[in-house]
Amino acid sequence: MKIKHLFVGFGLLAMAACTGSKTLGTTNPAPSYYATNPNDAFEVTEYSKDKNYGYTEKDPILVGKPEGMGGPKEEQMFLNALKGPLGQDLGYRRLGSCCSFKSDNGYMGGGLLDKYEIIWDGQDEPVILYINMYDHGDMFIPEGFTAAND
């Protein structure tokens, strides 16, 4: 009889554990967006003539330092230099890394691009930009954005 009660007890405990984890999974808030801060931004004034600039892994935005690898701070400083198409303030969040590539400035000869989701008021759907924090290059305002300092 004790063994039967033990199995029933474990069964109830297992059901409670499963129910608890489902509840926890549905109450986590969505990741929040960071607001751009034009006071902590690169000076980016030229507009890209390439419609794919920043929008594809093949043509990412290069924010590395001239002497080598940058980091998340440089990515944020680039995003802080942007506004929406009508001058709207932006919100952004990092979605993660993707798209490995070779780079002399990366760890062990390689790097990963970071993907950022960008939002602004009046937008139909978020925009995804690809940023390379390892390599240095000229920075431009991607198509569909305006300069924060305009």
Steps between C-alpha positions, in 0.01 A plus 500: 500500500787742578652444154166587336484827697860572406422462125190720535709761686769500228230525232341804666842659548588445133168652388554803722853547365377489139219741572740738675744506211224576250387791712854635526545475125193713428576775749847599377486851352611562142855634467497877523635748248773752568429859402759668284717765661633756248737635767693170485514449125740483210494791257341332198383743233527323164215292367563158348444468126469121545146392593640179658747680729439367851197297394684182403775287646696553176506880549514567877575831667868508609544668840839358609776736607779592255747323729288184523190355655228720645214365707138548601575862596593582139188322374287712732684820401414425137133433578491820708597691182174398329141620496195368318411613146307803628743576782328271753690385806600134482494205733732206444583162646764243421349179366821301520798404289510320169689457181861404568771655283878531481662803661855575608346711779279221638572224743714231342455656155123525492196684624121505514262773392251644747137539396302795635127558478413867454159658568343849478153653525283450193704206369326206330753240618841505673819531296793261547855634459822293491804649673865389493681620814834345399591682180534871428354681202310809393161525669191621319135563582313193368210546258178580687675684784605861559794645691441582867696823463289638210 
